[in-house]
Structure formats: structure tokens, C-alpha cells
Amino acid sequence: MIEIKRIIQPIDCDTILNRSRSGGGIFSELFFENKVFNSVTLEDGKIEEVSGGIDKGVGLRVISGDKTFYGYTNKVENSSLLDLAKEISSAVKSQKISAKELKKIDFKEEKDADFKDFLKGTLDDRVEKLKLAESFLPRGSNYLKHYKLVISDSIQEVAIINSEGKEIIDRRLNTIFIVQVVLAKDEIIQTGYEPIGGSEGFELFEKIDLGKTVKSSFERAKMMLDAPKAPAGSMPVVLSSEAGGTMIHEAVGHGFEADYAQEGLSVYSGKKGELISSTLVTVADDPTLTGKRGSYRFDDEGTASSETILIENGCLKNYLYDLLSAMKDGVVSTGNGRRESYRFKPIPRMSNTYIKPGNHSPEEILKETEKGLFVKKMGGGQVNPVNGDFVFEVSEGYLIQNGKLVSPVRGATLAGNGPKVLLDIDMVGNDLGFGIGTCGKGGQGVPVADAQPTLRIKSLVVGGEGNPPWEK
């Protein structure tokens, strides 16, 4: 028996759910969580941090009309939950919300929760892996000023029980390895950063090449130290699949989340069925992909995961729904109701979001680009989630001339508008590269992945301090 089953066994869920709705609620839900987490950090030759623990609690949600009432407690016992149910019921009653029927609440067919064996890893195992990774850093480098290596992993068990008769028990694994190196030469500073992870246990380290990850991060930063400054101006930009899907996730992804669309906070509000991108572009969100960081069997409302096509050949087909936003639109949840923990209510969130591969090889795309910027790795940036305007740093970029990569460049930024970028994609590669991260929204962070094939954008504003060589 997994631990969450033992935790919920003595709880009178039916009584608590019924009591919570007695003030006028039309739907109620209990979200139980038991999470074991660990993190070890090796920094500049020393184990600087070892942390871990268990986070256990339960959240209680009631929907009345189109409003959500939420509370939580870390005391998983009948008395505490009944008190919480009474408080929420009183809050619902005091709001005097007009009675409203639940338009539609349809839980997709359940999948069997097949809890496969996985490797947990001990503290010694984590330290051993970090020291092995450290051994691949060049000894005695005059440029290496700082490095940090991190292993974080968690086992989250959840039980979701609601007033519609849904009962789901699930277990989610997540493991991540991060390498960060800082190199300096004279007054130039460059950072190499690489996260690798997925929804699996310590077996992740049987699949990844630690040496390759560490060495490539170092070599990328070292190469950028000697690279000339990036040129400034509008030019074609080729985004390598190795850049991951940062652009699709940050610049346009949140606009597909149904709550933003319903509140008018998305440029895609009310545009379902309209052409919003190049016809070469198809975008999907798919939590069923095996082992990806944003993968799950059930979302945090108990809806079975499935692929959602957001854009098909340029046409907006769907949004990402949780139960509440699906109720408002009279549709079925897409299984994207997610939350950071029992302390938060679920909201529509991305999982593994990506542009599907096209027909051109990456080599063909490069060959057919006379001039421009080739982006191999993206850095951080800023995005306006309402209109999609963005500025991203380029951590590894190259100039393109006559269909070839001619020189690395440093200090480049990309500025533009996400929706316009989708319209300006004129070549889509037949490859696919994934990136990972933790996505923030509404004060919550959830694990995600994003991906794209190699893409060519007709024109983007590149920020830099150099002059384009083709203008000489």
C-alpha cells in the first residue's frame, strides 16, 4: 500500500464533502497530498546544502456558481477537516451567490494507475553523482570562477475525492539535475546552464550522460567569452530545436490557458476557429508523453490526461481547461487543472507544450537562409502575458551568411511579439528538441516541458552592440 492510502483510510470523506456544500456549493473536492523531497547542492568543491523532508496535507475546494472557495490544513484528521468544511460552507453562504447548475462536468475514462518500480537513491548516491559530474570540469581553468551542481527529486502521492463520485490515487515522480558554470575573461562574464530532468526516479541517471552535460555547459560559456558582439537590427532568425520550446511556452503558451482567455487577458480570447499562425504550425499540449517533466496520468482534479491540439495548421482549435473553466464554456476539461501543492486551488496550466515537427531538415533550413542569426540555446527573458511582447537573451548564437554558420556571437537578445512570431514562421524542421522548467502562474510553480523543431522566423529584432557583417 502506498502511503497516501494509509493516510486517507480513516477520513470520512463523504461527510466532509457534504458538509462543505451545505452553504450552497454545487461541487466539492478533497485533495490529499504526501510529498517526500530531497535536494543536494555541490558548489565550488563543497557540499553546500542538503535538504529534504515530507510535506503532508489536504485542500478542500467548493464551487458555488462560478466562484471557488478554498481552504487547506496540514492536520489530516476528521475533526480538522470538518472544521474546515464548516468554515468554507459559511463563507459560501455569506456570499449569497445565485444558484447555478453545474453546466457539465465530465471526467474522462480513467486509466489504471500502474505504479511501476523506480529507483529512490540515497544521500550517498546523490553525493556520488554530483562528485562524478564535478570531475568532468576542467581542472586548473583560469576562466572558471564559479560552479554549482544540483540534484533535486521528489515523490508526490495524491488522492483526489470529489462530490461527483470521483476517487483517484496517483503517484508522481520528478528528478532534475542542474549544472551551472560561470566563466570570466577580463571584464567579460559568461554562464553555462543546463537542466535535465523528467517524471521518473533516480533511474534518470542511467539514461543521461553527465560528462557530456557538464562539458557542453563549460565549453559553451568558454566559446562565448571570445565571441564577437552580436549585431543589432531586424533579420531572419533560425531557432534550433536545441533551444527547446522557450518561445512557444513563454511568449504564447499562457494565452491558451482557458481562464486567461475567459477573462480577456489573452490575445487569443474569443478566437477559437480563427487562423492565428502560419499554416505550417501545429501546437499540442500533451501530459501523456513518457518520462517528460510535465507528464502525468491524472491532473490535480482527477481528470485523465490526454493530448490537446491547441493550433492545427495555423487554426486555433482549443484552450487548456480545468473543471471550472470548462464549466463556464460548457465543455469537457482537457485535464490541465494543476496545482503546486495542497495549499493551492487548481487552475489551467500547461504540461508538455510543443510545436509539432514539419517537413524540412535542419540542414535545409540553414542552407536556405542567406543571412541572419542562428539561436542554439535560449537564456532568460521577460514576457508580457497579456499581449505576448517579449525580450529573450540568447546564451548561444551564431551568425548566418550564405546558408552557413560563420561565427559565434555573444550578448544577443530577441525582441518581438509571440502571436506575430507564430505568423512569421516560414520553415518548420523535422526534428524535435525538449527543454524543461518550472512554470509560474498565480503564485504557483509546476513542472513543465516545452519543445520545438528547428524553426525559421522571417524577421525578428536582434539586440546587440555589433554591426551586421553583410552591411559592410
Steps between C-alpha positions, in 0.01 A plus 500: 500500500640840410506750786213719379256207528587460867457874557149525356368170638354642826357815337120525460520666159127485418401683818764768447405554136130522583559740790716728285220537244225568753531877456407486134789328325439300184830309499758411764835326493767371737863500383729295726875523453805326645825621346855386579769728361881519498759743368880496509722784373872482427649845458864583425628170631286474813164349587330827594144389556317181588128536550193283499184414679138398482215735415158362589158663494161531337317771309121538490333677210138600452354648182188716529369666187821577316696582815757287681539481878814333626669406824771259612654344807804289585296318765362205308232393746120500504456775760726749320341428163146534638595837651642604163184381323285708736713811443477467122127427514445817706710702255293371208174579678610854592575583136135443403596370158210431266430131453657373182490154351821322420498535122704194432751301695630202312796303627666314217536125519748410769834340430642232726752646742786260429756584766821372350816434696748786511838580655486725806869574545667566837683809622828324420373429148422869445837615631678238287325620183581864576869421558508299179350795313754732663786283373415595141575869561845605369749513783706816530296704254586869527150590382285294737392728785204317645299182454195343655360150454158403636294182526138541612237228505155442640234232538151648517203280589152647463143391559216697339145436618204714394125533530448359151621160620851532360776326696854507364829398658818585315875519547721752321879483481726787406879513483720780369875557460629855450846620403597866509847633425621860499806593293675836478771651282603860559163674550296247302287255699314207348279235658439143391176352631338165430207332677409139426208319656173320468212322669705205623712392793875466543510285188529833317874474562517170311376681188687832496865568424628706793835561336349630178262730690772654717756533220254656255394760759864593563600506133198711404587766756870489404420543131280801575788670687690545173199554274452843338203713600170416336374733227189713545207526262205315352598175331390141439547280807538122501412343834671164545303214651772501768355832619202303631155654495569811707343721235176302468461459876581850618392722212170334404435198725321676785261654249359151436401452866122525522476721809712769333297469180170530690619804695615681185863478611606308190555621146319180398178577690198416285711389204426127499471390137702795366835493320753626755831369368682378194323202345827308552446509875321240714527536879413232755498466877551138601548378859490137381853512354714242676750630754478871421514752785144620437350151468229352723228233490235717662488872559448644848122474465504131409441545127692249288774657292480520121650691211335834419554655157513876552589609148449283194652619172481857628142484633420540871322178594476498879605644834641325806218441749461405862157405637387853590598663171350204311172550690494865394540410132277192518778267389702212645819560698811428296675367811707812565380588850828516691623629835835529673379325815202450729539866604370622164185467295542352150511730197555438126869432435721373222673161525724397206432767238661481158493583132470182296774418247466599135658388173833683471830367631695740726778500241258605228365786712850632564604461137200701380568788741729752333570708811381533857546361849506133601388445860624175651422571866256746655557681828264684731264777407185696566153456352181704520242221539213722384632599156792259452775762466833349601873550538716186526873463550696272268754293691648340187459657158674508161496725197363354179649603165432333167322211670785417737594567862799734487563622854369475855371829643435606858261738668212450257138554600178429312214748521159450346142394546402136552183497287684678217787251521253215445379674184856562379624139518575401141696174544447217752757227556445126527690476830381563855688616809369528856580744778382487861406746767269600781216720382366773726142628500277630776778455755531130416784312335444173313744281303473536123677415177490678167631412158533607141656391174751726328303809391568793272340834581493745210607797710571577864666795671843390620659711769877531510790742487664387179439571132362237260789380280276502192465879532873562457 
